[in-house]
């Protein structure tokens, strides 16, 4: 996968982010979704294809990644 230049991406914070600084931000390009930690905007980013993002968010909603 070719990783796009995200330097001009419009990042938006998750509506589920709390006020304690544990926030996730996403940016959408024409065909990819990028995710980063809002506390470290220059840090690493995860990049998903649209189908992979849909599968990931469905897994989150279904509790697939719950630790408890």
N, C-alpha and C positions, 0 to 999 in steps of 0.2 A: 504494500500500500504506500502510495506517495503521501507523505505528511505535508499538508499545506502550510504556507506561511501564516501564522496566527498572530503576527505582531499588530495587525489592524482589526482583529476580530472584535466583535461586540459581545462581551461577556455579560451574562446575567446570572444573578444569584438564585439558588433554589428557593422556592416558596416554603420549603420545609426547613430551611436553615434557622438556627436559633441565634440568640444574641450573644452566645458565649464564644464566638469566633470559630466554631466548627462548621464552616460553610463550604459548600461546593458550588462552583460556577460552571456554566456550560456556554459554548459558542457553537453556532451552526454555520457551516459553510454550504456550498451548493450540494454536496453529497456526503458530508461527514459531520459528526458531532464530536466536539472536543470537551474534555472535562479537566478542571484544575482545582486545586486547593486555594481558596481566596486569600489565605494568609501568606501564600508564596506564589504570587502571580508570575514570577520569572522562572519558577520551578518546573518540574516535569508535568506533562499533560498526557492524558489518555485520549486516544482517538478511536472512535467507533464508526463503522459503516451504519447506515440507517437501520438495516435489519438487525445488526448486532446490538445496537442501542435499544431497539424495541424488545429484543429478547432479554437483555439485561434488566431494563426497567420492569418488565413483566415478572422476572425472577425476584426482584426486590419487593414488588407488590405482593407476590405469593409467599414471601417469607423464606425463599430459597437460601438466602445468605444470613439468616438470623443466627446469632452466636449462642443463644440460650436454648 
